[in-house]
Amino acid sequence: MSYLFTSESVSEGHPDKIADQISDALLDYFLAYDKDAKVACETLVTTGQVVLAGEVKSNTYLDVQQVARDVINNIGYTKSEYRFSGDSCGVISTIHEQSQDINQGVDKADKEKQGAGDQGMMFGYATNETENYMPLALDISHKILKELAALRRENKEITYLRPDAKAQITIEYSDDNVPQRIDTIVVSTQHDEFDADDKMLEKIKQDIKTILIPRVKALFSEDIQALFDDDITYHINPTGKFVIGGPHGDAGLTGRKIIVDTYGGKGAHGGGAFSGKDPSKVDRSAAYAARHIAKNMVAAGIADEVLVQVSYAIGVDQPTSILVNTQNKHIDVSDGEIAKTIKDIFDMRPAAIENRLKLRNPIYLETASYGHMGRTPQIVTKHFDTNYSGKKSIEVELFTWEKLDYVDKLKDVFGI
């Protein structure tokens, strides 16, 4: 019997994502001027107010208030009627220095022996049901909101959109775990008050179905386009009205959308958030490394679906465990043997992960909305400007953990 699976995403203007983006923008600025910075930044946003907290060990100084304001304005919170804007909100900083007790376990005389910044377990996941090896329901949810944001910024076909939005997709699967059709699409988008309530809702429903969804559908291959049939159930702004939104409608916190950030409920999650954390925090770096392993394994044809778990003890460089769990495996090797081989191929010490994936660079703001996984690796030049250290332009490689650079090696080792 078929079954249903659901994933959701939230837009860059969602309160929790505003907080994530501010935290990662601060991290990028610290790393731009000090590659060895240790950063753990938390952000709270609410009506007219931003609170920055956390721990930083760095030899640079930033105007953290201005960094936060720039992020908020770039998202699109620039109007007084939103009750939250980058130019007018208050920004309070309580950031202080990192605990020496933690730092002594991380920083070592031999940088290769750098200890893990915390204990815990991290997961990486990949599946062959999409071209980017991500779960389909989450991939569609992300793309809906990215296209909705594009329509908002274009301000041509749809002119009433505000920054806050959410999407949710339910996929019907067959017993052998193959997507059959899209069962339900939920879209809630913040909007201007431009007419009577019933007329606004009807207009928004029509625009989502006839403008947004065709743009999203066109992003996919023909086999996935075929899942967009005429029997989809739509719930569009199901409360009937969504004028009050953003931090005025709901407070936002860094790290509250960890399932949106990863695999939409597929695979597993160790519980640690990513945004605002420098790569010495294995919550972030090891999760990226585990995704890199899982994606390359699926792309190499080892299995249709791979889950990788890695765990650490704080201050210790070698992981305490590495587990590989495969589904529909295409090689005659046990998961335990695969895990041993993976440990030999991929050095999972924190310093090695940082070097392999180039994580000591200011690459994190781009991860803080529309998912950390399933993105396109690319080289870009980023520009930074602070009153204390001047202007700086840095060429960086984004989403290195999404590169398929170990496929040939894996094929060779496993005889594929």
C-alpha positions in Angstrom: 0.0 0.0 0.0 1.3 3.5 -0.8 2.2 5.9 1.9 2.6 9.7 2.3 5.6 11.7 3.4 5.8 15.5 4.1 8.5 18.1 4.3 8.4 21.8 4.8 10.6 24.9 4.1 10.5 28.5 5.3 11.5 31.6 3.4 14.5 33.9 4.1 11.9 36.4 5.6 10.7 33.9 8.2 11.7 35.1 11.7 13.8 32.0 12.5 15.6 32.4 9.2 16.3 36.1 9.8 18.0 35.1 13.0 20.0 32.4 11.2 21.1 34.8 8.5 22.2 37.4 11.0 24.2 34.8 13.0 25.9 33.5 9.8 26.6 37.0 8.5 28.4 37.8 11.7 30.4 34.6 11.4 31.4 35.5 7.8 32.6 38.9 8.9 34.7 37.4 11.7 36.2 34.8 9.4 36.9 37.4 6.6 39.1 39.4 8.9 40.4 36.5 11.2 40.4 33.0 9.8 41.1 31.5 13.2 38.1 33.1 14.9 36.1 31.0 17.2 32.4 32.0 16.9 29.1 30.9 18.4 26.5 33.6 17.7 22.9 33.5 18.6 20.2 35.9 17.5 16.7 36.8 18.7 14.4 38.9 16.6 11.0 40.3 17.6 8.9 43.4 17.0 11.4 46.2 16.3 14.2 44.5 18.2 17.3 42.3 17.6 19.3 40.7 20.4 22.7 39.3 19.6 24.3 36.9 22.1 27.0 34.2 22.2 30.8 33.8 22.5 33.6 34.9 20.2 37.4 34.6 20.4 38.9 36.8 17.7 41.5 39.4 17.1 39.2 41.6 15.0 36.4 44.0 16.0 33.1 44.4 14.2 30.2 46.8 14.1 27.8 43.9 14.8 24.8 46.2 14.8 25.4 47.4 11.2 26.0 43.8 10.0 22.6 42.8 11.5 20.9 45.8 9.9 22.3 45.1 6.5 21.1 41.5 6.6 17.6 42.6 7.5 17.4 45.2 4.7 18.7 42.8 2.1 16.0 40.3 3.0 13.4 42.9 2.3 12.3 44.3 5.7 12.6 47.9 4.7 9.1 49.3 5.3 7.6 50.8 8.5 4.3 48.9 8.0 6.2 45.6 8.5 6.8 46.7 12.2 10.4 45.5 11.7 13.0 47.1 9.4 16.8 47.2 9.3 17.0 50.9 9.5 14.7 51.4 12.5 15.0 48.3 14.7 17.0 48.3 17.9 20.0 46.0 18.0 21.4 44.9 21.4 24.7 43.0 21.6 25.7 40.8 24.6 28.4 38.9 22.7 31.3 38.0 25.0 34.6 36.0 24.8 34.6 32.2 24.4 35.1 30.1 27.5 38.8 29.2 28.1 37.7 25.8 29.3 36.2 25.0 25.8 39.0 26.8 23.9 41.8 24.7 25.6 40.2 21.5 24.2 39.9 22.8 20.7 43.1 24.8 20.0 46.2 22.6 20.1 49.9 23.4 19.4 49.6 20.9 16.5 46.7 22.3 14.5 46.1 18.8 12.8 45.2 17.5 16.3 42.5 20.2 16.9 39.9 18.8 19.2 36.1 18.7 18.5 34.3 21.8 19.7 31.6 19.7 21.4 30.4 16.2 21.9 27.5 14.8 19.9 26.4 12.9 16.9 26.0 14.3 13.3 24.2 12.8 10.3 24.6 13.0 6.6 22.0 11.7 4.1 21.6 11.3 0.4 19.0 9.7 -1.9 18.9 9.2 -5.7 15.3 10.4 -6.0 16.4 13.9 -7.2 19.3 15.2 -9.3 20.8 16.9 -6.3 20.5 13.8 -4.2 18.0 15.4 -1.8 14.6 14.2 -0.6 12.0 15.3 -3.2 9.4 16.9 -0.8 12.0 19.1 0.7 13.6 20.0 -2.6 10.2 21.1 -4.0 9.5 23.1 -0.8 12.8 25.0 -1.1 12.2 25.8 -4.7 8.7 27.1 -4.1 10.0 29.6 -1.7 13.1 30.6 -3.7 10.8 31.3 -6.7 8.3 33.1 -4.5 11.2 35.4 -3.2 12.2 35.9 -6.8 8.7 37.0 -7.8 8.7 39.4 -4.8 11.9 41.0 -5.8 10.8 41.2 -9.5 7.6 42.9 -8.3 6.0 42.5 -11.8 3.7 39.4 -12.0 2.9 39.5 -8.3 3.2 42.9 -6.6 1.8 42.4 -3.1 4.2 39.9 -1.6 6.0 40.5 1.8 9.1 38.5 2.9 7.6 35.9 5.3 6.5 32.6 3.8 6.3 28.9 4.4 5.7 25.9 2.0 4.9 22.2 2.7 4.8 19.3 0.3 3.3 15.9 0.7 4.5 13.1 -1.7 2.7 9.8 -2.3 5.2 6.9 -2.4 4.8 3.4 -3.6 5.7 0.4 -1.4 9.1 0.3 -3.0 9.8 3.9 -2.0 9.4 5.5 -5.4 7.5 8.9 -5.6 4.2 8.5 -7.4 2.6 11.9 -7.3 2.4 15.1 -5.3 -0.6 14.8 -3.0 -0.7 18.2 -1.2 0.9 21.6 -1.6 0.7 24.1 1.2 1.8 27.7 0.7 1.4 30.5 3.2 2.8 33.9 2.1 2.7 37.2 3.8 1.1 39.9 1.7 0.0 43.6 1.6 -3.5 44.4 2.5 -4.8 45.3 -1.0 -8.5 44.5 -1.1 -11.3 42.9 0.9 -10.3 39.7 2.7 -12.1 37.2 0.4 -10.9 39.0 -2.8 -7.3 39.1 -1.5 -7.4 35.3 -0.8 -8.9 34.4 -4.2 -6.3 36.6 -6.0 -3.4 35.0 -4.0 -4.7 31.4 -4.6 -5.0 32.1 -8.3 -1.5 33.6 -8.6 0.2 30.8 -6.6 -1.4 28.2 -8.9 -1.0 29.9 -12.2 2.2 31.9 -11.8 4.3 30.4 -9.0 3.7 26.6 -9.4 4.5 26.6 -13.2 7.8 28.3 -12.5 8.7 25.7 -9.9 7.6 22.8 -12.1 9.8 24.0 -14.9 12.9 23.7 -12.7 12.6 19.9 -12.6 13.2 17.0 -15.0 10.3 15.6 -17.0 9.8 12.6 -14.6 9.3 14.9 -11.6 7.2 17.3 -13.6 4.8 14.4 -14.2 4.2 14.2 -10.5 2.4 17.6 -10.7 -0.9 16.2 -11.7 -4.4 17.8 -11.7 -5.4 16.0 -8.4 -3.1 18.0 -6.1 -4.8 19.4 -3.0 -3.8 23.0 -2.4 -3.9 24.9 0.9 -3.0 28.5 0.1 -3.0 30.9 3.0 -5.4 28.6 4.8 -6.0 31.0 7.7 -7.5 33.3 5.1 -5.2 36.3 5.7 -1.4 36.8 6.3 -0.7 40.5 6.5 1.0 40.5 10.0 4.2 38.4 9.7 7.9 38.4 10.1 9.3 39.2 13.6 6.2 41.3 14.4 4.0 38.3 14.0 6.3 35.7 15.7 9.7 35.9 17.4 12.6 34.2 15.7 15.6 32.4 17.1 18.8 31.0 15.6 18.8 27.2 15.1 15.0 26.6 15.3 14.7 25.2 11.7 17.3 22.4 11.8 15.0 20.0 9.8 14.4 22.6 7.1 18.2 23.1 7.1 19.0 19.5 6.4 16.7 16.7 5.0 13.1 17.6 5.8 12.7 14.7 8.2 14.3 12.0 6.0 17.4 10.3 7.3 18.2 11.6 10.8 19.4 14.6 12.7 21.7 14.8 15.7 20.0 17.9 17.2 22.7 20.4 16.7 22.0 23.6 14.8 24.5 25.1 12.3 24.1 28.8 11.9 26.4 31.2 13.8 29.0 28.4 14.5 32.5 28.4 13.2 33.7 25.0 11.7 35.5 24.0 14.9 32.0 23.2 16.1 31.4 19.7 14.7 27.7 20.2 14.9 28.2 22.0 11.6 31.5 20.8 10.0 30.9 17.1 10.7 27.3 17.3 9.4 28.7 18.8 6.2 31.4 16.1 6.0 28.8 13.4 6.5 26.6 14.8 3.7 29.6 14.9 1.5 30.3 11.2 2.1 26.6 10.2 1.7 26.2 12.1 -1.6 29.4 10.8 -3.2 28.4 7.2 -2.1 25.0 7.4 -3.8 26.4 9.1 -6.9 29.0 6.3 -7.1 26.2 3.7 -7.2 27.0 2.1 -3.9 23.3 2.4 -2.8 20.1 4.2 -3.7 20.0 5.8 -0.2 22.8 6.4 2.3 22.8 7.6 5.9 26.1 8.4 7.6 26.5 9.0 11.4 29.6 10.3 13.0 30.1 11.2 16.7 32.7 13.1 18.8 33.9 13.8 22.3 34.7 17.4 23.1 38.4 18.2 22.8 39.2 14.9 21.1 40.2 14.9 17.4 39.3 11.3 16.3 35.6 10.6 16.1 34.2 8.1 18.6 32.2 6.3 15.9 31.3 6.2 12.2 28.2 4.4 11.0 27.0 3.8 7.4 23.4 2.6 6.8 22.5 1.8 3.2 19.2 1.1 1.5 18.9 -0.9 -1.8 22.6 -1.6 -1.9 24.3 -2.4 -5.2 27.5 -4.0 -3.8 28.0 -7.2 -1.9 29.7 -5.6 1.1 28.2 -5.2 4.6 27.5 -1.8 6.1 30.1 -2.4 8.8 32.8 -3.1 6.2 31.7 0.0 4.2 32.0 2.1 7.3 35.5 0.9 7.9 36.5 1.7 4.3 34.9 5.1 4.5 36.9 5.9 7.6 40.1 5.1 5.6 39.0 7.3 2.7 37.7 10.3 4.5 39.8 11.8 7.4 37.1 12.9 9.9 39.3 14.8 12.3 37.9 18.3 12.7 41.0 20.0 11.2 41.0 17.6 8.3 37.3 18.4 7.6 38.0 22.1 7.7 40.9 21.7 5.2 39.1 19.3 2.9 35.9 21.4 2.6 37.6 24.8 2.9 35.5 25.7 5.9 37.7 28.5 7.4 36.4 30.9 4.8 33.4 33.3 4.9 31.0 31.0 3.2 28.1 30.7 5.6 25.5 33.5 5.0 24.5 31.7 1.8 23.7 28.5 3.7 21.3 30.2 6.2 18.2 30.1 4.0 16.8 27.4 1.6 18.8 24.6 3.1 22.5 23.9 3.8 22.3 20.7 1.7 21.5 20.1 -2.0 22.9 23.4 -3.1 25.2 24.1 -6.1 28.9 24.5 -5.4 30.2 27.7 -6.9 33.1 30.2 -6.7 32.1 33.7 -5.8 33.8 36.9 -4.7 32.4 38.3 -1.5 32.9 41.9 -0.3 33.2 43.0 3.3 33.4 46.5 4.8 33.9 47.5 8.4 34.9 50.9 10.0 37.5 49.1 12.1 39.4 47.0 9.5 38.4 48.6 6.1 37.2 46.9 2.9 38.1 43.4 1.9 37.1 41.2 -1.1 37.6 37.4 -0.9 37.1 34.7 -3.5 35.5 31.7 -1.8 34.0 28.4 -2.8 30.5 27.9 -1.6 28.9 24.5 -0.7 32.1 22.4 -1.1 30.4 19.5 0.7 28.1 19.2 -2.3 30.9 18.4 -4.7 31.0 15.0 -6.3 34.8 14.8 -6.1 35.1 11.4 -4.5 32.9 9.4 -6.9 35.8 7.9 -8.9 37.7 7.0 -5.8 34.7 5.3 -4.3 34.0 3.4 -7.5 37.6 2.2 -7.6 37.7 1.1 -4.0 34.4 -0.8 -4.1 35.0 -2.2 -7.6 32.0 -0.5 -9.3 
